[in-house]
Amino acid sequence: MSIISMFFGIIIYMCYDEHNSPHFHAKYGEQMAMFTFDGDLIQGDFPEEKLRFVKAWALLRKDELAANWEIAKEGAELYRIDPIK
Protein backbone atom coordinates (compact mmCIF):
# COMPACT_ATOMS: atom_id res chain seq x y z
CA MET A 1 0.00 0.00 0.00
CA SER A 2 1.22 3.44 -0.89
CA ILE A 3 0.99 6.35 1.50
CA ILE A 4 -0.66 9.23 -0.34
CA SER A 5 -1.16 11.79 2.43
CA MET A 6 -0.63 12.48 6.13
CA PHE A 7 -2.25 15.05 8.41
CA PHE A 8 -3.03 15.44 12.12
CA GLY A 9 -1.51 12.02 12.86
CA ILE A 10 -3.69 10.35 10.22
CA ILE A 11 -1.97 8.31 7.50
CA ILE A 12 -3.89 7.91 4.24
CA TYR A 13 -2.95 5.14 1.88
CA MET A 14 -4.32 3.33 -1.15
CA CYS A 15 -3.90 0.09 -3.00
CA TYR A 16 -6.03 -1.14 -5.86
CA ASP A 17 -8.33 -4.07 -5.17
CA GLU A 18 -10.46 -5.19 -8.10
CA HIS A 19 -12.93 -6.84 -5.72
CA ASN A 20 -13.89 -3.60 -3.96
CA SER A 21 -15.30 -0.34 -5.20
CA PRO A 22 -12.93 2.67 -5.21
CA HIS A 23 -11.73 3.39 -1.70
CA PHE A 24 -8.82 4.46 0.45
CA HIS A 25 -7.56 3.48 3.88
CA ALA A 26 -6.73 5.60 6.90
CA LYS A 27 -4.75 4.77 10.02
CA TYR A 28 -4.62 6.68 13.26
CA GLY A 29 -2.58 5.03 15.99
CA GLU A 30 -3.77 1.44 16.10
CA GLN A 31 -7.12 2.18 14.47
CA MET A 32 -7.59 1.50 10.76
CA ALA A 33 -10.55 2.04 8.46
CA MET A 34 -11.60 2.00 4.82
CA PHE A 35 -13.46 4.95 3.26
CA THR A 36 -15.29 5.90 0.06
CA PHE A 37 -14.02 8.85 -1.95
CA ASP A 38 -16.83 10.85 -0.29
CA GLY A 39 -15.21 10.15 3.07
CA ASP A 40 -17.89 7.73 4.24
CA LEU A 41 -16.69 4.93 6.53
CA ILE A 42 -16.97 1.53 4.82
CA GLN A 43 -15.22 -0.70 7.30
CA GLY A 44 -13.21 -0.42 10.50
CA ASP A 45 -13.19 1.82 13.51
CA PHE A 46 -11.94 5.39 13.70
CA PRO A 47 -12.10 8.14 16.33
CA GLU A 48 -15.07 10.44 15.74
CA GLU A 49 -12.98 13.64 15.79
CA LYS A 50 -10.61 12.19 13.17
CA LEU A 51 -13.50 10.96 11.01
CA ARG A 52 -14.47 14.60 10.42
CA PHE A 53 -10.95 15.41 9.17
CA VAL A 54 -10.91 12.38 6.86
CA LYS A 55 -14.34 13.25 5.44
CA ALA A 56 -13.43 16.90 4.83
CA TRP A 57 -10.13 15.92 3.21
CA ALA A 58 -11.78 13.32 0.97
CA LEU A 59 -14.45 15.74 -0.24
CA LEU A 60 -11.77 18.31 -1.09
CA ARG A 61 -9.57 15.72 -2.83
CA LYS A 62 -12.18 13.48 -4.45
CA ASP A 63 -10.92 14.05 -8.01
CA GLU A 64 -7.33 13.36 -6.96
CA LEU A 65 -8.40 10.18 -5.19
CA ALA A 66 -10.21 9.01 -8.33
CA ALA A 67 -7.14 9.78 -10.45
CA ASN A 68 -4.91 7.82 -8.08
CA TRP A 69 -7.35 4.89 -8.22
CA GLU A 70 -7.00 4.79 -12.00
CA ILE A 71 -3.21 4.93 -11.69
CA ALA A 72 -3.32 2.12 -9.12
CA LYS A 73 -5.29 -0.05 -11.57
CA GLU A 74 -2.29 0.13 -13.90
CA GLY A 75 0.09 -0.79 -11.10
CA ALA A 76 1.93 2.52 -11.40
CA GLU A 77 3.30 4.61 -8.55
CA LEU A 78 0.67 6.80 -6.90
CA TYR A 79 1.17 10.49 -6.36
CA ARG A 80 0.95 12.31 -3.04
CA ILE A 81 -2.17 14.32 -2.29
CA ASP A 82 -1.93 17.54 -0.27
CA PRO A 83 -3.00 17.25 3.35
CA ILE A 84 -5.40 19.46 5.26
CA LYS A 85 -3.47 22.38 6.69
SULWO-V816424 format. One record per helix or strand. SS is the DSSP state (h for helix, s for strand). FROM is the first residue (numbers start at 1). LEN is the number of residues. If there is no record, write none. Layout:
SS,FROM,LEN
SS,FROM,LEN
This chain:
s,2,6
s,10,5
s,24,5
s,31,5
s,41,4
h,48,13
h,62,12
